[in-house]
Amino acid sequence: MTDVEAKESVRAQWTAHPCGTGDFLEGVEPESLAYFDRIRDQRYLMTDTWMPELIDFSAAKGKDLLEIGYGIGTDLVRWAEGGARVHGIDATPQHHRLASLNFELHGIDADLRVGDAAAIDYPDATFDMVYSNGVLHHTPETVRCIGEIWRVLKPGGRLLFTVYHRHSLYHWLNLVLYRGYLKGERKRLGWDGLLSTIEYGADGINLKPLVKLYTRQQLRWLLEDFSHCKIRTAHLTVDQLPGGRFLPKFLGPMLAGRFGWYLVADARK
Ligand SMILES: C[S@@+](CC[C@H](N)C(=O)[O-])C[C@H]1O[C@@H](n2cnc3c(N)ncnc32)[C@H](O)[C@@H]1O
């Protein structure tokens, strides 16, 4: 896949299936306030309970925060409610439309733009904080994006972002061992195709968004110009694992800090 094809694969994925949507929305009026709030509750109360535990959404109170890849705006609304002046860029025009509507329905101001993290359309040293959840592993130009984030951060500014974790139980047990080898999906889709199917609605053939995985060490290399770099691991539930319904639920939170599906990086310029 060329870089241009990779970027198009990402736009196609999230134009077809806006981020955070899913079968749980059946019966909710699309694009209403209830729709956006249902997606928010699904995230913070059901699927990603680690987020409000690990991320202090009031940490940018009174400051300028840029979100890279805001999706439909779920987290950015939360940052705004926490008191930040919020700005965002996202590569998918459909997300720009939906996030703008989400903010309008909540009666909150935001500066939202369509744009690519590899060429951020803001002057140097504009932001106190840059935040990004589940985005920088969907671009072929992650290194360039980190350089751009460095440029738009003020000296001492904070970068907080998440990417998928290669050394997670979800990756090795579910994707590689169970689906890849035991179910033979690697042969049918290839590794890239199989990986892409972790995104809601992607089939690995017609919709095949670029998905990359990172190790802690790779993140440390990416962030070598930053200081105070802290990398944590989060998000593991037994449902992510083959035969998970037979496992005791407490195993998930117990192992999440080492083998969770997300790496959460926190660093200073
Ligand atoms: C998995 S979604 C995550 C959305 C949002 N952060 C969330 O947590 O719901 C990935 C998002 O990243 C955006 N994206 C992917 N590559 C990008 C890039 N190079 N620059 C800006 N946004 C990008 C996509 O359009 C999509 O909205």
The ligand as an SDF file (V2000), in Angstrom:
LIG
                    3D

 27 29  0  0  0  0  0  0  0  0999 V2000
   -9.9260    5.3710   15.4420 C   0  0  0  0  0  0  0  0  0  0  0  0
  -10.4440    6.9780   15.0110 S   0  0  0  0  0  0  0  0  0  0  0  0
  -10.2410    7.7810   16.5870 C   0  0  0  0  0  0  0  0  0  0  0  0
  -11.0740    9.0040   16.7040 C   0  0  0  0  0  0  0  0  0  0  0  0
  -11.0520    9.6820   18.0600 C   0  0  0  0  0  0  0  0  0  0  0  0
   -9.7250   10.0200   18.4820 N   0  0  0  0  0  0  0  0  0  0  0  0
  -11.7270    8.8320   19.0940 C   0  0  0  0  0  0  0  0  0  0  0  0
  -11.0880    8.4570   20.0650 O   0  0  0  0  0  0  0  0  0  0  0  0
  -12.9040    8.5460   18.9220 O   0  0  0  0  0  0  0  0  0  0  0  0
   -9.0640    7.5810   14.0750 C   0  0  0  0  0  0  0  0  0  0  0  0
   -9.2620    9.0300   13.6290 C   0  0  0  0  0  0  0  0  0  0  0  0
   -8.0300    9.5540   13.1690 O   0  0  0  0  0  0  0  0  0  0  0  0
   -8.2620   10.3310   12.0150 C   0  0  0  0  0  0  0  0  0  0  0  0
   -6.9730   10.3620   11.3030 N   0  0  0  0  0  0  0  0  0  0  0  0
   -6.2930    9.3250   10.7660 C   0  0  0  0  0  0  0  0  0  0  0  0
   -5.1340    9.7280   10.2360 N   0  0  0  0  0  0  0  0  0  0  0  0
   -5.0590   11.0720   10.4630 C   0  0  0  0  0  0  0  0  0  0  0  0
   -4.0990   12.0580   10.1570 C   0  0  0  0  0  0  0  0  0  0  0  0
   -2.9680   11.7650    9.4990 N   0  0  0  0  0  0  0  0  0  0  0  0
   -4.3330   13.3280   10.5280 N   0  0  0  0  0  0  0  0  0  0  0  0
   -5.4740   13.6500   11.1950 C   0  0  0  0  0  0  0  0  0  0  0  0
   -6.4240   12.7500   11.5020 N   0  0  0  0  0  0  0  0  0  0  0  0
   -6.2300   11.4750   11.1420 C   0  0  0  0  0  0  0  0  0  0  0  0
   -9.3840    9.5980   11.3170 C   0  0  0  0  0  0  0  0  0  0  0  0
  -10.0550   10.4130   10.3950 O   0  0  0  0  0  0  0  0  0  0  0  0
  -10.2420    9.2020   12.5000 C   0  0  0  0  0  0  0  0  0  0  0  0
  -11.1170   10.2340   12.8450 O   0  0  0  0  0  0  0  0  0  0  0  0
  1  2  1  0
  2  3  1  0
  2 10  1  0
  3  4  1  0
  4  5  1  0
  5  6  1  0
  5  7  1  0
  7  8  2  0
  7  9  1  0
 10 11  1  0
 11 12  1  0
 11 26  1  0
 12 13  1  0
 13 14  1  0
 13 24  1  0
 14 15  1  0
 14 23  1  0
 15 16  2  0
 16 17  1  0
 17 18  1  0
 17 23  2  0
 18 19  1  0
 18 20  2  0
 20 21  1  0
 21 22  2  0
 22 23  1  0
 24 25  1  0
 24 26  1  0
 26 27  1  0
M  CHG  2   2   1   9  -1
M  END
$$$$
